[in-house]
Amino acid sequence: PRHKCGNQKSCPQNYFAFKIVSGAANVVGPSICFEDVILMSSVKNNIGRGLNIALVDGTNGNLLKTGTFDMFSG
């Protein structure tokens, strides 16, 4: 069976499903999936080098904001 965000198991009721995948150098970009919706990825063109962050409302699961923090530039 297929589970949300491609996870191996289903999440318990009243829990959110998510998956965070790290990038691989300049070859493969990172991605963040939440409740079977891709929030950040190279396809959406909203990722950058360093930390990629998605802020999600913990009560209803709505995406509030995405952003990147470039740790290499200081």
N, C-alpha and C positions, 0 to 999 in steps of 0.2 A: 504493500500500500504506500501511497505517497503522502508525506507529512509536510506541513507548512515549512517554507524556507528550505526544503530538502533535508530536514533533520532526520535522524535515524529513528526517533520515537516521537509520538504525539506528546504535547504538553498537557499537564493536568488541567481540568476545568478551572476557570478564573485565573489562568496564567497566560502570558503572552509568549508566542513563539518568536525567536530571533536567531540570526546567524551572522557572525562577523567573520569575514575572510580577509586575511592579511594579503598585501600585494607581494610581488616578487621582483625586486629591483625596478627597472624601468620597463619590464616585459609585461607583467600582469598587474593591473591595478587592484586595489582593495574593493570590497563591497560590503554593504550592510543591508540585511533583509530583516523586516519586521512584519509579522503576521502575513507572510506570503507576498509582501510588497517590497520591491527593491527601493530603498531610500537613497543609497549612494552607490555609484559605480562609474566605471569609465564610459559605459554606454550613455548614462545620463549626463556625463561631462560635468560632474559636481564633486570631483575628488582632487586632491593635491598631494604633494609630498609632505611627509610628516604625519601628524595625527589627524584623522578624519573623524568628525564627531556628528552624531545625529541626536538631537534633543527631542524626546518623546514624552508626552503627557502620560504619566503612570496610571491615571484613573480611566482614561478612555482610549489610549493608544494613538491619539492624533499626533502627527509630526508637527513640532513647533519650529524647529530651525535646524539647518545643517551648516557645517563650516569646517575649515581646515586650520591647523596650527602648524606652521612651518618650523620645525625644530632645528633644521639645518642652517637657517640664516641667522639664528640667534633671536 
